[in-house]
Amino acid sequence: MAYSNFTLSKLESEFGISIVQTAGIFRELPAVTPSALLLQVLEDNLPLALPNGSEKARSEWILAPLLAEVRRQLHKKISVFSGITFNVDRKRGLDGICDFLLSTSAQQLELESPVLCAVEAKEHNTSLGLPQCIAEMVAIQLYNERANTSQDAIYGVVTTGELFLFLRMRGAVVEVDLETYALHPVERVLGVLVGIFPHTIQ
């Protein structure tokens, strides 16, 4: 079993986690003003990403520039890995390729703990990506624990490129934010992605 093969019920039974829905988890995080570069890139790239509709197109044309902007906003103190193999515990199904992993380490040559966030791209429905994203969050938590770099919270994002669904895992509880965020205005999405990091980086 790989990340993409999990169901919500399987995650709860296999790992003893509780999945709850909570409104407004990230509502208090301030919006972040995007750079002129990001605005121009999104204007140019959206016509390339959306008509095609594939996860790959959305990842390349929307998510990669957006996450590069997050790294810029945080003065390159985090790392962003795309399409990375993340094999944490094959026997328990915690293995496979993640669309994006974000680490609080600035090391970009290889993934270093602590990892803080998993981002999964889906074509049309964010709900379809929930089990996979949560499985990756479970793996991140275990990965950090093994490296003695446990974090108070692990975060997840499932997105179509147009809509963003945010998650937070604390201990054995995964909270799914009932509020979805649209790509526009991008200030709100950036606010969440940037806002989950400052307390974890120096």
N, C-alpha and C positions, 0 to 999 in steps of 0.2 A: 504494500500500500504506500503510495506517495502522497504528497500534500494535496494534489488535485482529486484524490480518491476518497477523501474523508466526507462524512456528513456531519451535521451538527450533533445529532444524537450519538454518533460514534465518538466524536470528540469528547462529549460529556461522559460517556461510559468508560472510555479508554484512559482518560487523563484526569477524571474527577473534577472537571471544571464546570462552572455555572455560567451560562450565557444569558445575559439580561439586556433588555432594551431600556435606555435612559435618554430623556430629552435634554438637549442643550449642554452636553458635557463640555464642549469647547466654546460655548457662546461668549464667555468672558475674555477670550483671547483677542487682543487688539488686531485690527486689520493691518496689513503691511503693504506699503506702497511699492508696486513693481518697478523695476528699472525700465527705461525706454527700450532697452534691448529686448527684454522679454515681451513687451507689448508688440513690438515689431515682428518678432519671431512668431508669436501666436497668430498675428494677423496674416502672416505669410503661410503658416503651416496648417491652419485649420482647414482650408480647402483641400489640402493634401491628405489630411487624417480622416475627416468625417465621411466623405462620400464613399471611400473604400470600406470603412467599417470594421476592418480587422483589428484584433488586439495588437498585433505588431505595429500597424500604422499608427494607432493611437499612442502606443508606447514611445515610438520613435519621434513622432512629430509634435506631441503635446507633453507627455510626461517627462521625457528626458530634458527638454528645455526648462520645464517648470522646476524640476529637482535641481538642475544646475543653478537656477536662480536662488533656490533655497540655500544652496551651498555658498553662493556669493553673498547673500544677505547675512550669513553667519561667518563671514570672513574666512571661508575655506577651512573652518575648523572641524568640519564633518566630512565623511566620505560617502559616496553614492556608487553602488555597484549594480550594474544592469545585467540581467540574464545569468546570474551567478548560480553555480551548483552549490547547494547548502545541505550537505548530508550530515545530520546530527545524530540520528539513531535509526538506522535502517530497519532494525527488528520491530520497531514500533511505528514504522511508516513515516518517520520524520526525515524524509529525504526527497530530493528533487531540485528543480530549477525554480528560482524566485525571479519574478519580473524585476523588482528592485529591492535592495536592502540598504538601509541607511545606518551608518555607524557614527558614534560620537568620537571616534578616532579620525584624525586627519590623514592617516596612512591610506594612500590610494593604490599601492602596489598589490596588497592582499587584504582580505577582510580581517579586521581585528575587532575584538570585543572592547567595550560593550556595543552590541548592536541594539538599536532602539526602535526601528520601524521597518515594517514590511509593506510594500506597495504592490497591489495586483491590478492589472488592467483586464477589463472584460468588455466584450463587444457592445452589449445593450443593457444588461440587467445587473446592477451591483449586487443584488441578493445572491446571484449565482456564484459569486466569488467569495462569499462569506466563509464557508467551511475551509476553503483553501487558505485564505488569509489567516484565519484563526489557528489553523494547524502550523503555519509558519511562525506565528507569534508564540505558540507553545514551544516550538523548536528554538526560537530566539531566547526565550526565558531559560531553557535548559542549557543552551550554549553559553550564555552569560554566567550561569551558576557554576558551570564546570571551570570557567576561567576566573572565578572569584570576582566577577564584575557585575553582580546582580544589580538590577535597577528597580526603583520603586514602581515603575510602570513601563509596559511595552505598548507600542502603538501600531495600529494597522490602518491601511487605506485600501478600499476597493473603489475603483473608478472606471467609468466608461470614457474618460477624457472630457466629458461634458458635465457629468455628475460625480460627486465625491461623497463616499460614505466613510466615516471615521470610527475607529474602535480604540478602546483602551483596556489593557489587561493588567490587573493588580492582584498578585497572588493567584488564586484559583478562580477569580471572577473576571469574565470578559464582558465589558459594557459596549453595546452597539448604540451609537448615537442615532436617535430617531430623526434628527435633522440632517437632511442631505444638503450639500453645498454645490451650487452651480459654478462652472468655470468662470463665468462672468457674473459679478465683478470678481476678478482674480485676486483682489486684495483680501477677501475673506478666506479663500483657500490658502493663500500664502501665509495669512495670519496663523492658521492652525499648524501648518507644516513647520513654520519658523518657531512658533510659540511652544512647541513640545520640546525644543532643544535647549534654550538658554540655561536652564537650571542644571543641565548635565555636562556642559562644556565650560572650559575655563577661558 
